[in-house]
Amino acid sequence: MTLIKSISGIRGTIGGKTNDNLTPLDAVKFAAAYGSWLKDYSKKEKLMVVIGRDARLSGEMIQNLVVSTLVGLGIDVIDLGLSTTPTVEIAVPLEKADGGIILTASHNPKQWNALKLLNEKGEFLDAEQGAKILELAEKEGFEFAEVDDLGEIIKNDSYIDIHIDEVLELPLVDAETIKKAGFKVVVDGVNSTGGIAIPKLLHELGVEVVKLYCEPNGHFPHNPEPLKEHLGDICKKVVEEEADFGIVVDPDVDRLAFISNDGEMFGEEYTLVACADYVLGKTKGNTVSNLSSSRALRDVTQKHGGTYEAAAVGEVNVVTKMKVNNAIIGGEGNGGIIYPESHYGRDALVGTALFLMLMAERGGTVAELRASYPSYFMSKKKIELTPELDVDALLEAMYHKYKDEEVSTIDGVKIDFAENWVHLRKSNTEPIIRIYTEAKSQKEADALADRIILEIKEVAGLA
């Protein structure tokens, strides 16, 4: 199956058969379900929805289908065209719209696309709302507007510039401070909309930009997930250009990774750590990340006198926990920065500006900055299970085995040991358990993961 329906939206591969892939009919059905839900949820006579897309090859086709479906429901559409996920999130409240749809499959390869759904605040829908939309899509009982009541399309291609202005106006961002530092930065925009947005932002901040794969043509030059094994070109380019560092974003620009001046990965996990270090140094407060993120954020938060909390995996869960705990910055270990002073969504533009401020004020190299943080290493593995095995029972057994340790069960089972941790989560789409570990060395992290895998197999009778 390459059509994945979940509470956070629908994603799949382009082409193939309906209900098995993201075909035009599936895009229309899901857009109609969202529009129908929104009409019922908002109780308003006339609705408006903001739509934007990344640069992937299927984007224009899917956008035309989604926009026409909403217009057919009598909903007005503000069409941002090529945009970013955080830009759409910012546009929804600024336009006083009732919701938003981002057409992007984030870090998935070019054959994928997706509909990501937002509420009137420009934030992702909660589980209950997402489940309702799935139910409506299944029933297909849509009621479309009559000809005099069709929606209108309003095109507005200025929102990346508006987003940049919003970043520049943040109290903790000072363009003059960054300009004086005279940075030179290489940008890998993976030939999507980050290739538009990030260089534009850097230009406004007086940063010299070397562009790499910044043509928004949807032909991704490498796997678009910003992991070390995919980023050889920019690692080399940073050294060749004698740049201060490199910036890598995913196709929809909500994940942010840095390359140090020596051509090494700064580490996606440490994007949030560095940005939080800067913010906490200026504003006292708390932080939140998900259970699978590095312990380094906790360490840095406590260094600044704040309190760290962990949320279940998923952006909506992190945002919910941030609101409860009054966190002033948070996010996910995949390079996702959530800074409420701007908005409650992962935003690589905000993260870039905060990181530049940190570097401008602290001085030194990016490699030196990375070396100043607590050093942790992660292992991410999985164990494949036969369908007849009870995954919940296996996780329950592991919980009882380690119940005398510090254990969380809000999302699978996370066991915090004194020197390391392990997080066990079942997949929603396949019969596997994901095993994340973190320790003071890669060898220890891998050894802990292998030990836990063996213990699970013993419990399951597979050893």
N, C-alpha and C positions, 0 to 999 in steps of 0.2 A: 504493500500500500504506500503510495506516495502522495496521498491526500490526508493531511492530519488536521482533524477538527478538534479544537480545544477551547477552553473558556477564554483564552487570550486572542482568539481569532482563528483564521483558517489559512493553512499554507500547503503548498504542494508543487509538483512539477508540471510544467506547461505541456499540453498535448495529451494524447491518449484518450481513455474512455471516461465519461462522466462518472462521478462518485469514486473514481479511482485516482484521478489526477485533478489538478486545478485547470479545468476546462472553462471556456466562456460561460457555459450553463451553470457551472458551480459558482463562478464569480458573481453572476447575476443573482442566483438564489441566495447567496450569503449576504450580498449587498441589500437585497430586498428584505431579508430577515432583520438586518441591523436597522434599516430605515423604518420598518414596521414597529420594531421594538422602541425606537426613539420617539415615534409619534405617540405611542402609548405612555412611555416613561415621562415625556416632557409635558403632556397635556396641553400643548400649544397649537393654535390654529396653523401658524406658518413656521416652518423649521428651516434652519440653515446648517450645513455641514461643510467643514473645511477638508479638502482632499489634496494630498501631495504624494509624490513618488520618488523613489531613487532612480538611478539611470539604467537599471537592467533592461535587457532587450525586449521583454514582454510588458514593460511598464506602461507604455502608451496604450497598448491594446486593452490591458486590464483596466486602466484608468477610464478609457472611453466607455467600457461596459458598466463599470461601477457608477460613474457620473450619470449616464443615461438612465440607469435603474432608479437612482435617487430622484432624478428629475421626473421620471414616470410615476413616482410616489407622491409628487407634488412638493418635493423638498428642494430649496435653493442650494446651489453648490458654489463655494468659493474655491476655484481651481488654482492652486499654487504652482502647478506644473512640476518641474524638477525641484525637489526640495529635500529636506532631511527630516528624520523623525522628530528631533527636538524643535525644529522650526515649525512643524505642524502643531506640536503640543503648545507652543507659545502663541501661535496664530489663533487657536480656538477661543481662548478668553479675550484676546485683544479684539477679535471680530464680534464678540458676544454671540458666538455660534452655539449651537445645541450639541455638537459633537464633531468628531473628526475621524478620518480614515487615512492611514498611511499605507501605501502600496509598496511593500518591501519584504524581502525574505531575510533581512538582516545579513548575517554572515554566511548564509547558504550560497552554494554555487549558482551560476547564471541560469540554469534550467529551472530554478525555483522562483516562486513569487508568493506573496501573501497579502492578506488584508489584516492590518492591526487596527483595533477599534478604540476610540477615545470617548470620554464623556464630555459634559459641558465645561469642565475645568481643564480640559486638555490632558487628562490622566487616563491610564488604562482602566478598563471596566473591571469590576470585581467578579468573583467566581459566580455569584448568583445571577448577575446580569449576563455574563457570558453563557451560562447554562440556558437561560431563557432564549437567547438568540439561536443557539443550536437547536432548541426545541421548535422554534418558529421555522427555521430552515428545513427541518425534517417534515413538518406538516404542509409547507408550501401554500398556506391559505392566505395569500397576499391580496390586498385590495389596492389597486392602482388608481391614480387620479384621472378625472375626466379632462378633456382637452383644454378647457378654459382654466384649469387648476394646475397645469404642469409647472414644475419648478423652473427656475432660471439658472444660467451658468454665468458667474462673474469671474473673470480671469484676473489674477493678481500675482505678478511674478516678482514683486518687490520684497517678499518676506525674508529671504536670506539676508538682505541688507538691513531690514528691521531687526532681525535676530541679532546681527552683529552689533547694531546700535544698542540693543538691550544689554548685551555682554559688556560693552564699553562703559555703560552707565552704572554697572555694579559698584558699590562703594569700595570693595576690596580690589578693584581693577583700576590701575592708573597707567594710561597709555604713555605718558611722558617718562615714567620710571622705566618701562620696558624699552622705549625708544633709546634712552641713554645707554642701555646695556649693549646695544649693537649686535644683537643675535643674528646668526645665520642658521637657517633650519631647512632640512630636506623634508618634503611632504609626499607621502604615498597615499593618493586618494583612490586607489584601486579602480580607476576609471569610472567612478560614480560621483555622486553629488558632493562628497567631501573634497573632491578636486576643485569644486567651485568655492565652497564655503570656507574651508580652512585657509587657503592662500589669501582670500579676501580679508579675513579677520587679521591674519598676520601682517598684511600690507597696512591696515589701519593702525596696527601696533608698532609700525616702524621696523619690522623684522625682514631681513633679506631672505627671500624664499627660493629654494631650488625645487622645481616641480618634478615629480616622478609619478607617472600614471595618473595624471590629473585631468585627462580628457574624458568627460562624462558620456562615453559611448556604450557603456554596458558590457564591453569586452574585458572581463576581469583578467588581468595579466598573470595572476596567481590565485590560489585558493584564497577567498576573501576574508577568511577568519584570521585575525591578526595574531597568529602564533609564530614562534621562532622559526619553525620549519618552513614557513611560507615567505619569510621576509629577508632572504639572502641578498636581494638586489639593493634594498634601501640600507641594509647594514654596511654593504660595500661602499655605497654612494656617500654615506655620512663621512666615512674615513677619507675617500677620494676628494671630497669637497672641503675637507677640514672644517666641517660644520660643527656647531655647538651641540646639536642633537637632531634626531629625526622624529617625525610625527606620522603615525599610521592610524587610519580610521577604517571602520568597516563600511559597507556600501550605504548604510542609512545614517551613519555618523553619530551613533549613540555609544560606540565603544572606542576607546582611545588607548593607544600604546606608544611608548617612547623608545627610541634607540639612543643609547648613550654616545658620547663623543668618540668612544673607542670602538664603535661598531657593534657593541654587545647590547642585548635586550635589557632595558631598564626593568622589565617585568610587568606584565599587565596587572598583576596583583598590587604592584607598588604605585600605579597611577593614582589610585584612591588614597593610598597612604601619604603620598607627597602632597596632594591637593589638600587633604585633611590637615596635614602638618602646618601648611600655610594658613588655612582658615582658622584653626584652633589657636595659632599663635597670635591672631588678631582679635578673635572673639571667643570668649569662654563658652563651652557647650559640650554637647554629647554627639556621639556618632552611632551609625547603624550600618552593618553590611549583612550579607546572607551567611548561613551556616557553613558554606563551602569556601568562604573567603579567608584570606590570610589573617593569622593572629597578629601580624604586624600592626594592623589598624588599632587593635585593642591596646597594644603597647604604646603607640604614639598618642592615642587619646588619653590614656592614664598619665603619660608624661606631662600633658598639658592640664591635668586636673579634671578631665571630663570622664563621663561614663560611657562605656561601649555596650551595645546590645546586639544580639544576632537575631535575624529574621529567617523565616522559611525562604527557600530559593524561589526567585521570581520577583520581578521589579515591583509589581503591585503589593507584594508582601513586605518588601523593604520600605516602600513609601508609607504603608499603613503603620508599621512599627516606628518609622521616623516621626510621624505625626503624634503618636502616643507618647513618645519619649522626648519630644521637642528637640530632635537632632538637628544640628545646624549644617551638617554635611553627612552624606552617606552614599551608598551605592553597592556595586557588586565587584567581585574580584576579576571580572572579565574586562576591566577598564571602563566600567560604567560609573560616571560621576553624577550624583544627584545633589544639587545645591538649591535648597528651597528659596533662598534669596532671589533666585531667578525663576525656577519652577520645579515642580515635583516630577522630573523625568531625567533619564540619563542623557547627558549632553556633552559631546566632545568639544564643542566650541567653548563652553564655560570651563571645562577641565583644562583646555589649552591655555586660556587666559590666566587661570589661577596658578598653573605650573610656571608660566613665564614670569609672573610676579614673584614667586618663590625663588626662582633662579636669579632674577634681577636684584633682589634684595640680599640674598645670601651670598652670591658670588661663587667662585669655584666652578668645577666642571660637573656635568650630570653624573659621570661615573663616581665622582667623589660624594655627590649627594646620595646616590644609591648605597654606597659603602657606609654611609652614616646611619642607615636604618637597620633595625634588627633583621638578621638574615635568616630567612626560612626557605625551605624547599618543599615543593608539592609533588605528589604522585597521584595521577588520575587513572584508575583502572576500572575494569568491569568484570563481572562474573556472569556467564550465560547459564541460564537455568532451563530445565525442561518445563513445558507449560503446566504439567500436573503438580509441580511443586507449589506449596503455599508460601509465597514470598513474605507475607505479613507475619506468618508464624516463625519464619527464619529470623526476621528482624526482632521479633519479640524475644526469641531465644538469645540473641546477641545482647539485647538490653539486659536480660536477667543475668547473663554471664558477667556483665560489667556494671551492675547496678550500684556497686560501692564506689565507683568513680563518679566524676561529674558528667552526667548524661542528660542530653536533651532529646525529646521525642516529638518536637513540633513539626519536624520534616524528616521522616525516616528516623535513624538513630545516630546521634553524634556523641562520641565519647571523648571528653577532654582529659588527657593525661597531663602530668606535670610538665613534660618536655615536648609533647607532640599531641596530635589529635587524629581521629578517624571519623569520617562521615559516610554513612551507608544510606543510600536512597534507592528506592525501586523506580524503574522507568515507567512512564505512563503509556508508552507505545510498544514496548517489546519486553520479553521475559528476561530481564537482566537486573542485577543490582549494581549500581555505580558505587565505587569505593574511592573516596578522596582521602588522602592523608597529607599531613604537613609535619615536618621535623626540622632539626637544625642542620641536616645534611641530606643530599639527594639519596645517598645510600640508606640512611635511616628511614626516610619516607617510603622508599621502595620496599624495604624490608618489612616495615609495619603493614603496608598494603598486602604483601605476599602472605604474611602471618594471618591477617584477618581473612583473606580469601580461603586459606587452608582451614581455618576454624569454621567458616560458613559451610564449606564442603563437608566437613566432618558432621556438623549438625544436620545437614541435608542428606547424609548417607552417600555422598559422592566421592569421598576421599578414599 
